[in-house]
């Protein structure tokens, strides 16, 4: 199903050299245009009634368990008087509200300052409404604020990096060409052309994959993620000491660029389903590419971010106590509502589902930590033997 191209997108196309956009430019418009972009003009994207389900939208358990990890990080950093938790891309504010409720009455509450960096004005308004009860401890920052206010604490994102714009490239005639978006007779189409920047393909050398790339089949398509590299640089600008915690779906570099993955990972989401028609509903559907976790590690290392651990979300949450919560549900108290217990058990299992949320990657990187602090930072990455 192809819809009419919005006037604002047509005007932008007309203004570009050769009337074409990189996929990164198209994604930036389709997702973040202040008037017509997916995250700016639509509401209700998250949850079972939206276009996709996220861990925070399922239940408060996700944020409550992350609050356990936050307290551990605070302890490792020496219990600073000012501990900042920065959420980058906070959705509708569900995680933030549940997280702040979870730390109420704890030692951490008195020192924690919650900051949100949100690109979408529409989502920012939703967050401010939801988080009104915590208005005295939540602030909305820009990246400029972040860079000028050195932070001790945690920079956190859940399903942010997959929504960063990517470039699409194609292996053609023994070299990389870029896939551009253009318009013909009112329809968005793709055309090949020279790379918009030669730096786009540096990632293959960064990951030690140059030899493997040369053996790719003709017509092989994939994505590269310069916006993710830029995002890491922005994080480092403001993080004086602490952690970058990234939760998302993705692959290691060798799996990402495996010869059998011939069409990359970029997909559209609409009403709980994913599909490959990236141009069907410009500005009305989500566009997302899997995360290259190896690239985040390599690029982060060059910026001073040390890889501390990488695991799957299911193991991460179990280590933080999700197994205990499931065990408690199997031993209900007298008078408990059985149907309610079963619904809650189902929700917790969805967080662990190895075919979906449970298979998400959890990457922990640290900045300016001592060797002892790095070793002590892994509570959520070591599953108890009893499990």
C-alpha positions as a printed Julia matrix, in Angstrom:
387×3 Matrix{Float64}:
  0.0     0.0     0.0
  1.62    3.24   -1.16
  0.26    6.58    0.0
  0.71   10.04   -1.47
  4.05   11.64   -0.74
  3.6    14.44    1.83
  4.16   17.93    0.44
  6.91   18.69    2.96
  8.89   15.65    1.79
  8.39   16.54   -1.88
  9.61   20.08   -1.24
 12.72   18.75    0.47
 13.38   16.31   -2.37
 13.05   19.11   -4.94
 15.65   21.14   -3.06
 18.28   18.37   -3.07
 21.0    17.88   -5.7
 19.77   15.35   -8.26
 16.42   15.22   -6.4
 17.46   12.38   -4.15
 17.99   11.67   -0.45
 20.22    9.22    1.35
 18.29    6.7     3.41
 19.58    8.49    6.51
 18.02   11.74    5.29
 14.76    9.98    4.44
 14.62    8.27    7.85
 15.39   11.52    9.62
 12.44   13.16    7.89
 10.08   10.17    8.18
 10.72    9.7    11.9
 11.55   13.15   13.24
 10.14   15.89   11.01
  8.47   18.25   13.53
  5.2    18.38   11.59
  4.92   15.08    9.72
  7.42   12.66   11.29
  6.33    9.43   12.94
  7.54   10.34   16.44
  6.32   13.94   16.16
  2.85   13.65   14.67
  1.51   10.33   16.03
  0.54    9.18   19.52
  0.04    5.75   21.02
  2.87    3.99   19.19
  3.87    1.93   22.23
  2.19   -1.11   23.75
 -0.23   -3.81   22.65
 -2.57   -1.23   21.12
  0.2     0.63   19.33
  2.55   -0.28   16.51
  5.03   -2.17   18.67
  5.58   -3.45   22.21
  8.54   -2.34   24.31
  9.68   -3.79   27.62
  8.59   -0.71   29.64
  5.14   -0.78   28.03
  4.53   -4.36   29.22
  4.8    -3.78   32.95
  6.59   -1.84   35.68
  8.84   -4.84   36.37
 11.35   -3.82   33.7
 11.96   -0.39   35.27
 11.87   -1.79   38.8
 14.63   -4.26   37.99
 16.69   -1.54   36.29
 16.3     0.48   39.49
 18.05   -2.41   41.29
 20.92   -2.08   38.82
 20.97    1.71   39.23
 21.4     1.35   43.0
 24.3    -1.01   42.38
 25.97    1.47   40.02
 25.52    4.24   42.6
 27.23    2.1    45.24
 30.13    1.25   42.93
 30.68    4.93   42.09
 31.1     5.72   45.79
 27.54    6.84   46.56
 27.95   10.34   45.05
 25.73   13.11   46.43
 24.56   13.84   42.89
 23.85   10.77   40.76
 22.35   11.43   37.34
 20.31    8.94   35.33
 19.94   10.21   31.76
 17.38    8.46   29.57
 17.93    9.09   25.88
 14.7     8.66   23.93
 12.15    8.13   26.7
  9.11    7.13   24.65
  5.89    8.04   26.43
  7.67    8.32   29.8
  6.52    4.92   31.07
  9.97    3.72   32.08
 10.84    6.97   33.85
  7.65    6.96   35.91
  8.03    3.33   36.97
 11.73    3.82   37.73
 11.11    6.86   39.93
  8.3     5.09   41.75
 10.61    2.12   42.36
 13.32    4.17   44.09
 10.88    6.13   46.27
 11.91    5.85   49.9
 15.34    4.39   49.14
 18.74    5.92   49.81
 19.17    6.42   46.07
 16.13    8.68   45.82
 17.75   11.56   47.71
 20.73   11.73   45.37
 19.2    10.79   42.0
 18.51   13.4    39.33
 16.54   12.14   36.32
 17.26   13.74   32.96
 15.62   13.03   29.61
 17.01   13.83   26.16
 14.11   13.66   23.74
 14.11   14.77   20.11
 10.34   14.61   19.53
  8.28   17.57   20.83
  5.17   15.36   20.8
  6.78   12.69   22.98
  8.27   15.32   25.26
  4.78   16.64   25.97
  3.54   13.13   26.74
  6.48   12.56   29.07
  5.88   15.82   30.92
  2.23   14.96   31.49
  3.01   11.45   32.74
  5.88   12.59   34.97
  4.14   15.55   36.6
  4.25   13.83   40.04
  8.07   13.87   39.82
  8.43   17.31   38.27
 10.85   18.4    41.01
 13.42   15.77   40.04
 13.0    15.41   36.25
 14.45   17.81   33.7
 14.52   17.71   29.9
 17.92   18.34   28.42
 19.2    18.97   24.94
 22.48   17.47   23.8
 23.95   20.94   24.33
 22.87   20.83   27.99
 24.42   17.39   28.32
 27.74   18.53   26.88
 28.04   21.52   29.24
 26.99   19.81   32.49
 29.47   17.02   33.25
 27.62   14.05   34.67
 28.44   11.28   37.11
 25.95    8.5    36.63
 24.33    6.49   33.85
 23.41    7.26   30.25
 20.62    4.8    29.42
 18.67    3.91   26.3
 16.1     1.25   25.48
 15.33    0.82   21.79
 16.87    4.14   20.81
 19.82    3.15   18.64
 17.66    1.06   16.28
 15.75    4.25   15.39
 18.86    6.28   14.5
 19.02    7.0    10.75
 21.18    4.64    8.71
 22.71    4.73    5.25
 21.94    1.84    2.9
 24.66    0.59    0.58
 24.89   -2.08   -2.1
 27.83   -4.22   -3.26
 27.86   -3.71   -7.02
 30.62   -4.42   -9.51
 33.23   -4.99   -6.81
 32.55   -1.72   -4.99
 30.04   -0.12   -2.65
 27.36    2.15   -4.01
 24.76    4.03   -2.01
 21.02    3.47   -2.22
 19.23    6.81   -2.6
 15.53    7.66   -2.35
 13.98    9.67   -5.17
 10.53   10.3    -6.67
  9.06    9.39  -10.04
  5.44   10.0   -11.07
  4.38   10.46   -7.45
  6.06    7.28   -6.2
  9.16    7.01   -4.01
 11.82    4.86   -5.63
 15.39    3.78   -5.06
 18.39    4.56   -7.24
 22.06    3.67   -6.93
 24.82    6.25   -6.9
 28.29    6.96   -5.54
 28.73    6.95   -1.77
 27.69   10.23   -0.17
 30.89    9.96    1.89
 33.84    7.58    1.55
 33.9     7.3     5.36
 30.67    5.27    5.28
 32.52    2.0     4.66
 35.25    2.54    7.26
 33.23    0.33    9.6
 34.37   -2.8     7.74
 38.02   -2.03    8.45
 37.14   -1.01   12.03
 35.63   -4.46   12.59
 38.34   -6.38   10.74
 35.89   -7.5     8.04
 37.53   -6.06    4.93
 38.49   -9.47    3.51
 35.04  -10.95    4.14
 33.34   -7.98    2.5
 35.26   -8.56   -0.73
 33.59  -11.98   -1.02
 30.01  -10.73   -0.73
 27.55  -11.65   -3.51
 26.65   -9.14   -6.21
 23.7    -6.97   -5.2
 24.25   -7.5    -1.45
 22.54   -4.74    0.55
 23.17   -3.64    4.09
 23.25   -0.63    6.41
 25.99    1.42    8.02
 25.48    3.53   11.13
 27.41    6.83   11.23
 24.61    8.34   13.37
 25.32    5.71   16.04
 28.99    6.67   16.0
 28.05   10.32   16.38
 25.68    9.43   19.22
 28.51    7.72   21.11
 30.64   10.85   20.74
 27.78   12.93   22.16
 27.44   10.6    25.13
 31.13   10.88   25.95
 30.98   14.68   25.8
 28.73   14.83   28.87
 29.57   11.67   30.84
 32.31   12.63   33.24
 32.35    9.25   34.98
 29.98    6.32   34.94
 28.16    4.04   32.53
 26.52    3.8    29.15
 23.8     1.11   29.25
 22.31    0.23   25.86
 19.41   -2.2    25.41
 18.27   -2.96   21.89
 17.95   -5.63   19.24
 20.89   -6.33   16.99
 23.87   -8.48   16.09
 27.62   -8.68   16.39
 29.46   -7.26   13.39
 30.24  -10.6    11.75
 26.59  -11.67   11.97
 25.36   -8.27   10.84
 27.41   -8.44    7.66
 27.09  -12.2     7.1
 26.97  -13.16    3.42
 23.52  -14.69    3.83
 21.95  -11.46    5.12
 21.58  -10.14    1.6
 19.01   -7.37    2.2
 20.17   -5.91    5.48
 17.92   -5.41    8.5
 15.99   -2.2     7.78
 12.25   -2.7     8.22
  9.0    -0.83    8.78
  6.6    -1.39   11.68
  2.87   -0.78   11.47
  0.14   -2.04   13.8
  2.21   -4.76   15.48
  3.6    -6.1    12.2
  6.87   -5.55   10.38
  7.21   -5.42    6.61
  9.73   -4.4     3.95
  7.86   -1.58    2.17
  9.86    1.31    3.59
  7.95    3.91    1.56
  4.35    2.74    2.09
  3.32    5.37    4.66
  5.89    8.16    4.86
  5.77    9.62    8.36
  3.08    7.2     9.5
  5.11    4.04   10.13
  8.18    3.3    12.17
 11.49    2.57   10.4
 14.13    0.62   12.26
 17.45   -1.14   11.63
 19.13   -3.64   13.92
 22.04   -2.4    16.04
 25.62   -3.36   15.24
 26.85   -4.02   18.79
 30.43   -4.74   17.69
 30.61   -1.3    16.11
 29.35    0.32   19.32
 32.09   -1.48   21.23
 34.9    -0.6    18.81
 33.84    3.02   18.35
 33.23    3.38   22.07
 36.7     2.05   22.88
 38.23    4.74   20.66
 36.34    7.35   22.69
 37.4     5.96   26.06
 34.34    3.78   26.73
 35.47    0.42   28.07
 33.35   -2.62   27.28
 32.33   -4.08   30.63
 29.81   -6.71   29.61
 27.37   -7.86   26.97
 24.47  -10.26   27.5
 20.89  -10.99   26.51
 17.98   -9.18   28.15
 16.52  -12.42   29.55
 19.74  -13.22   31.43
 20.14   -9.61   32.52
 16.67   -9.42   34.06
 16.98  -12.84   35.67
 20.21  -11.75   37.34
 18.44   -8.68   38.71
 15.64  -10.72   40.28
 13.03  -11.54   37.66
 13.4   -15.22   38.52
 12.45  -14.46   42.12
  9.33  -12.67   40.92
  8.33  -15.64   38.8
  8.95  -17.99   41.72
  6.68  -15.92   43.96
  3.89  -16.17   41.39
  4.14  -19.97   41.47
  3.41  -19.89   45.2
  0.29  -17.7    45.44
 -1.07  -16.57   48.77
 -4.48  -17.71   49.96
 -7.2   -15.6    48.34
 -5.06  -14.5    45.39
 -6.81  -13.79   42.1
 -5.6   -16.67   39.93
 -6.49  -15.03   36.62
 -4.55  -11.91   37.61
 -1.54  -14.02   38.61
 -1.61  -15.82   35.27
 -1.75  -12.54   33.36
  1.21  -11.2    35.33
  3.16  -14.41   34.78
  2.52  -14.13   31.04
  3.85  -10.57   31.02
  7.05  -11.57   32.81
  7.59  -14.43   30.39
  7.24  -12.0    27.49
 10.19  -10.04   28.9
 12.18  -13.29   28.71
 10.91  -14.56   25.35
 14.03  -15.78   23.47
 12.35  -15.06   20.11
 11.57  -11.43   20.99
 12.37   -9.12   23.92
 14.42  -11.71   25.8
 16.88  -11.88   22.92
 17.64   -8.14   22.98
 21.26   -7.25   23.56
 22.36   -5.46   26.73
 25.69   -3.67   26.37
 27.4    -2.05   29.35
 30.29    0.36   28.77
 32.14    2.4    31.37
 34.0     5.7    31.31
 36.78    6.76   33.66
 36.28    3.84   36.05
 39.05    2.19   38.03
 39.77   -1.51   37.44
 38.11   -2.27   40.79
 35.0    -0.3    39.83
 34.79   -2.06   36.49
 34.97   -5.44   38.19
 32.23   -4.5    40.68
 29.79   -3.24   38.06
 28.37   -6.51   36.82
 25.45   -7.44   39.12
 22.99   -7.56   36.22
 25.37   -9.6    34.09
 25.94  -12.6    36.33
 23.02  -15.0    36.68
 22.96  -16.72   40.1
 23.97  -20.38   39.99
 20.55  -21.38   41.37
 18.95  -20.28   38.12
